[in-house]
């Protein structure tokens, strides 16, 4: 993939079973600093996109319907 004109790698994180999407997003975000620290010089890891907003909107919508 290319981002900002530079070559890169896209890694998707998928949930399984009863795992909470919001917990997975939170956990992944919390682990990024440790992952960045372990990378060789010149490498970078960025969180490009999450389904956090759509999940929260869906949860909010269900809560309002009750």
C-alpha positions in Angstrom: 0.0 0.0 0.0 1.0 3.6 -0.3 0.4 6.3 2.2 1.4 9.9 1.7 3.3 8.7 -1.4 5.4 6.3 0.6 5.4 2.5 0.4 4.1 0.7 3.4 2.3 -2.4 4.8 -1.3 -2.6 5.9 -2.1 -4.9 8.7 -5.8 -5.5 9.6 -6.8 -6.6 13.1 -10.0 -8.6 13.1 -12.1 -9.7 16.1 -13.4 -13.2 16.7 -16.1 -14.6 18.8 -17.4 -12.5 21.6 -14.5 -10.1 21.7 -15.4 -6.5 22.2 -14.5 -4.3 19.2 -14.0 -1.3 21.5 -11.7 -3.3 23.8 -9.6 -4.5 20.8 -9.2 -0.9 19.5 -8.3 0.3 23.0 -5.8 -2.6 23.6 -4.2 -2.1 20.1 -3.8 1.6 20.7 -2.2 1.1 24.1 0.3 -1.4 22.7 1.5 0.9 19.8 4.1 2.8 21.9 5.8 -0.5 22.9 5.7 -1.7 19.3 7.2 1.5 18.0 10.0 1.3 20.6 10.9 -2.2 19.3 11.1 -1.1 15.6 14.4 -0.4 13.9 15.3 3.2 13.2 13.4 4.6 10.2 10.3 2.4 10.7 7.0 3.8 11.9 3.6 2.4 12.9 0.5 4.4 12.5 -3.1 3.6 13.4 -4.8 4.5 10.1 -8.4 3.8 10.9 -10.7 2.1 13.3 -14.4 1.3 13.5 -14.5 3.1 16.9 -16.9 5.9 15.8 -19.3 3.6 14.0 -19.3 1.2 17.0 -20.0 4.0 19.5 -22.8 5.4 17.2 -24.4 1.9 17.0 -24.2 1.4 20.7 -25.7 4.9 21.3 -28.5 4.2 18.8 -29.4 1.0 20.6 -29.3 2.7 24.0 -31.7 5.4 22.8 -34.2 2.8 21.4 -34.7 1.2 24.7 
